[in-house]
Structures are given as structure tokens and as C-alpha cells.
């Protein structure tokens, strides 16, 4: 499964925690999802969980992952965005996780062309920015 990229070689209890997290996140049960991942200490696992949150468009959950990874700039950027604009939060999160293609897709779908243009300019894609 695409959500579980990078879990090869991890301990069995961590893989189970990630599977339980994904399950509870899909159901929308955030409390159970957070309880499932309390045991995780590895930063790489937190990064994969944050990527999973981008793909599931769950910026609220990803804030915790960013904090555990030590990406405080990303967490602060998410807090600075208006609560009503969930798509923009997920796009900013994707940018902080180096998921440019996903951010581009989200910004196109939400018709945030000004932010899409800034993304192109910051990645030296001037042809697309014009």
C-alpha cells in the first residue's frame, strides 16, 4: 500500500501502530488515531505519517506529525492560515514535506492560482508561472 512506504525493517508493533493510525484516521476517530501512534519515536515514521495526512487531506492531524518531526516552521505556517481554508493548509503542508506535485494538484483543484504561481516561482518554473 502506498501509505506504508518506508516501513520495511520497522518493528512489528510500530507497523501495527501505523496501520491502526491509518484505520482510525479513515474513520475520522482522531482520539483513537493519536492513541495508536503514541509509541512511535522515529522521525522517519512521523514523516511518513505526515505524508499520509497530506494524501488524506488531514492538516489537523499533520500538525502533530510536524511537531514530532521538529518542523516547527511548517507547524507555524499551518497555524497562520485561516481555519476555513483546509485545502490551502494541506498544500502548505505538502510544500514543507517536499511533495511539490501533490501541492500543485491541491492548489489547482482549489483554484488558488496566486499560491500556485508563487510555488512555481519559488521552484524556478518560470515558464509555468507566466
C-alpha positions in Angstrom: 0.0 0.0 0.0 1.2 3.5 -0.8 0.6 4.8 2.7 3.1 2.4 4.1 6.2 3.4 2.1 9.3 3.2 4.2 8.1 0.8 6.9 10.3 -2.1 5.8 12.5 -3.1 8.6 10.5 -1.5 11.4 9.4 -3.3 14.5 6.1 -5.2 14.3 4.5 -3.0 17.0 5.3 0.2 15.1 3.9 -1.2 11.8 0.7 -2.2 13.7 0.5 1.3 15.2 0.8 2.8 11.7 -2.0 0.5 10.4 -4.2 1.4 13.4 -3.5 5.1 12.9 -4.5 4.8 9.2 -7.6 2.9 10.1 -8.8 5.3 12.8 -7.9 8.3 10.6 -10.0 6.9 7.8 -12.9 6.5 10.2 -12.4 10.1 11.5 -11.7 8.9 15.1 -8.8 11.3 15.9 -8.5 10.3 19.5 -8.1 6.7 18.7 -5.6 7.5 15.9 -3.4 9.5 18.3 -3.6 6.8 20.9 -2.4 4.3 18.3 0.8 6.3 17.5 1.9 7.3 20.9 4.7 4.6 20.9 6.4 5.9 17.8 9.7 7.8 18.3 11.4 7.6 14.9 11.3 10.8 12.9 11.1 9.0 9.6 7.9 7.3 10.6 6.5 10.6 11.6 7.4 12.0 8.2 5.6 9.1 6.5 2.5 9.7 8.7 2.6 13.4 7.8 2.7 12.4 4.1 -0.2 10.1 4.7 -2.1 13.1 6.2 -1.4 15.1 3.0 -2.8 12.3 0.8 -5.9 12.1 3.1 -6.1 15.9 3.3 -5.9 16.0 7.1 -4.0 19.1 8.0 -5.3 19.0 11.6 -3.6 15.6 12.2 -0.4 16.6 10.3 0.3 19.4 12.8 1.1 16.8 15.4 3.4 14.9 13.0 5.2 18.1 12.1 5.8 18.9 15.8 7.2 15.4 16.4 9.5 15.8 13.3 10.8 19.1 14.6 9.5 21.1 11.6 8.2 24.0 13.6 8.3 26.4 10.7 5.7 24.2 8.9 3.6 23.9 12.0 3.7 27.7 12.5 2.8 28.2 8.8 -0.3 26.0 9.2 -1.4 27.9 12.3 -1.1 31.2 10.4 -3.6 30.1 7.8 -7.3 30.9 8.2 -9.2 28.0 9.7 -11.7 27.9 6.8 -9.1 27.2 4.1 -8.3 23.5 4.7 -7.1 23.0 1.1 -4.5 25.7 1.5 -3.3 24.2 4.8 -2.8 20.8 3.1 -1.0 22.4 0.2 1.4 24.3 2.5 2.0 21.1 4.4 2.8 19.3 1.2 5.3 22.0 0.3 7.0 21.7 3.7 7.2 17.9 3.1 8.7 18.3 -0.4 5.6 17.0 -2.0 5.5 19.6 -4.8 3.3 17.6 -7.2 0.7 17.0 -4.6 0.8 20.7 -3.6 0.4 21.7 -7.2 -2.6 19.3 -7.6 -4.3 20.7 -4.5 -3.8 24.3 -5.5 -5.2 23.6 -9.0 -8.2 21.9 -7.6 -8.9 24.6 -5.1 -8.3 27.3 -7.7 -5.6 29.1 -5.6 -3.8 30.3 -8.7 -1.9 33.1 -6.8 -0.4 30.5 -4.5 0.3 28.2 -7.4 2.1 31.0 -9.2 4.2 31.6 -6.0 5.0 27.8 -5.9 6.2 27.9 -9.5 8.3 31.0 -8.9 9.9 29.5 -5.8 10.9 26.3 -7.7 12.3 28.2 -10.7 9.5 27.1 -13.0 9.1 30.5 -14.7 7.5 29.1 -17.8 4.6 27.7 -15.8 4.5 30.9 -13.7 4.0 33.0 -16.8 
